[in-house]
């Protein structure tokens, strides 16, 4: 094996944080744990789809292709909790639910039957307003740990919940956000730079009367306490509300 070219090695389907990978550093051949590379994730995102703001009693997202048997499907949805409520989609289990008087956040999980081409979530109430993100993750996964909270009348920046995920897990930090200005500022999300977090989606769900946004980052769990990046709304002193969560799957 010592004389085998890298191109001749068997291709890995996942990369664990403790796996060794070859690197060239300053012209010198070295090895490093995959967790040091920053972009390392413990298992692959197979496909994803988004539904921007929708004032409808049914929110549906279509996958680019049919889901693979025994892979994991995740549904992230944020909604106007003061005017509507959310029904758990058929076949899914709720793993995150965080709601304040203005905005709600829910996350659902399901092991794929190998036949899913879309997912639909029903809302009810006087003013349905929601945005959704769905994805397929390689392998059969379950909730590892989670931490949730809400903010109300917040300043423009807040801290996402911290937690200690299991080594080899995939961590998501999520925020369902709105502001109290009643105008589309178009600026919101979870900010980060120079770290192991990777953008998953950003501010995309805008209501004509109240901005509604879903921000998600993902990163590797390493079995130690983890403090995610900060969430933010538009500047200019605009206060807002958020339903926020950090959780891991394994």
N, C-alpha and C positions, 0 to 999 in steps of 0.2 A: 504493500500500500504506500510505502514511503516514496516510491517513484511514480505513483499514479498522478496523471495530470488532473487538475481541478475539473476540467471540462469532461473528464471520463468518470467522475464520481456520480453516484446515485443522487438525483435531485431530491431535496427535502421538501415536504409539503407544508410543514410548519417550522417556525423558528422560536425556540424557547429562550428566555432571558439568560440562562446559564450555558447555552451552547457556545462553543468556541468557533470563531471564524478567522480566516487569515486576513491580515491587513498589511499594507506597506506604509510605514511611518518614518518619514525623513530618509527614505531610501533604504530602510532596514525592514526585512520581513519579520512580522510579529504575529501573535494571536491575541484575540480579545473576546470577552464575553459579548454576546449579541446585545445585552442590555445597555452596553456603553455606546452603541451606535446611534441611539436616539430614535431611529425610525423603527426599531424592533417592536413587533407585536406578536403575541403568543400564538395567534391563529388568524386565518385569513378572513377578510370580508369578501364574500363571493359576489354579491350584487346589492344594489340599493335603489331606492326611489323616494321622491319627495312630492308632497302635495302642499303648495303654498296656501295662503289664507283662503278659506272657503266658507261662505255663509250658507251652509247647507246642512240638512239633517243627516246626510250620509257622506262620509269622507272616504274615498277609495284611492288606493295606490296600486299600480300595475307593475309587477316585476319585469325586467328586461327578458327574462327567460323563466321557465318552470323551475321551481325550487327543487333541490336535490334531497332525496330520501335521507332522513335522520340528521340533516343539518338543522341549525337553530335559526328561527325567525324572531326578530325583535321589532316591536312597534313603539315608536315614541310619538306622543301627541300632546300638544298644548292647546288650551281652549279658554274661552271667556267664561269663567266659573260663575260669574254673576248673572249670566243670561242663559246658560245651557249646562247640561250634564252629559257624561259619556257612558255608553254601554260597552262592556267588555266584548271584543270581537269573538265570534264563535270559534271554539277550539283553543283559544289562548288563555293564559293565566296572568293575572295582574301581579307584577313584582314591585312596582313603584306607584305610589299615589300620594301626591302632595298638592294641597289646594289652599288658597286663601280667598278673600272675598272678591277678588277681581280675576285672578288667573289660576289655572290648574295645570298640573303636569302628571301624565300617566305613562307607564311603560309596561308592555305586555310581552310574553315570551311563549314560544310554541316549538315543539319538535316537528319538523316537516314530515308530511306523509308522502312527499315526492310528487304531489299533484298541484300544489298551490301556484297560481299565476298572479294573484292579487290579494289584497286584504282590504276589508271594509269595516269602518267603525261608525256606529250610529250615535247621533246626538239628539237631545230633546231639550225643550225649553223655549222661551219667548224670542231668543235671539241667538241662534246657533252661529258660532264663530270658532274655527279651529284650524290647526296646521299639523301635518303629520309627516314623519319620516320612518321608513321601513328598511330593514336590511336582512340579509342572509349571512350567517356566520358559519364557517366550516366546523363540522362536528356537532355532537349532541352536548349542549351546555346547560347550566342551571345557575341561578343566582348564587353568588358567593357571599358577599357582604354589601351593605348599603348604608347610606347616611343621607337624610333629607331634612329640609327646612324651608321656610318661606320668608320673604321680606315684604314689607309694606311701607309705602311712602319713603322708599330708600333714596339715598344719594345715588350718583351716577355709577358708583363702583361698589361691589360687595365681594365677599369671599365665598367661594364654592365650598361645600361641606368636605371635611377631611375624613379619611378612613384608613384602615390597614388591610389591604387586599392580600389574598394568598399568592405565593410565588407561582408564576405561570398563568395567572388570570389576565383577562383583558378588562381594563377599567374605562368606564364612561363617566364624564362629568357633564351634566345636562342642566339647562335653564330654560324654563318657559317664562317669557318676559313680556311686559307691556309698559307703556309710560302713561302718565296722567295728563299729558298735554292735549290729547285728543287730535294730534296731528301726526302725519307720517314723517318722522325724523330720519328713518332709514339707516340708523346706526345703532347696532346692538350686537351682543354676542358674548364670547368668552375669549379673553385675550391671552396670548402666550408668545414667548420668543426664546430661542436657544435652549429648549428643553425637549423631553421625550414625548410631549403631547403632540397630537396631530389633528388638524382641523377635520371635522367630519361633516359639519354643515354650519351655516351661519344664519344671519338675519335674513329671512325671506318671506315671512308671512305678515302682510300689511293690511290692516282693516282701514276702510275709508274714515272711520271715526276714532279708532284707537289702534295704534300699532300693536301687533301680536307677533312674537318671534320665538323661534326655537333654536337654541345654540347647543352644539354637542362637540366635545373633544373626546378623543380616545387615547389610551396609553397603556403600557405594560405594568402589571402588578408584580412587585418584587418581595412581598412578605414583610415590608416595613411600612411605618406610618407615611401616608401620602397626603400632601396638601396641594390641591389642584390650583390652577390659575384663577384669576379674578374674573367675575362677570361684569359687564358694563352696559349701561344704556346711553342714549345720546347726551352730549354735554349741554351747556347752557343752563345748568341748574334745574333741569327737568327731573322731577321725582317720579318713581314708578313702583311697580310691584313685580315680584318674581316668585315662582315655585321652582325650587332647585334641588338637585340630587347628585350624589356621586355613588356609583355602584360598580361592582365587578361581577363577571361571569366566569365560570371555570368548567 
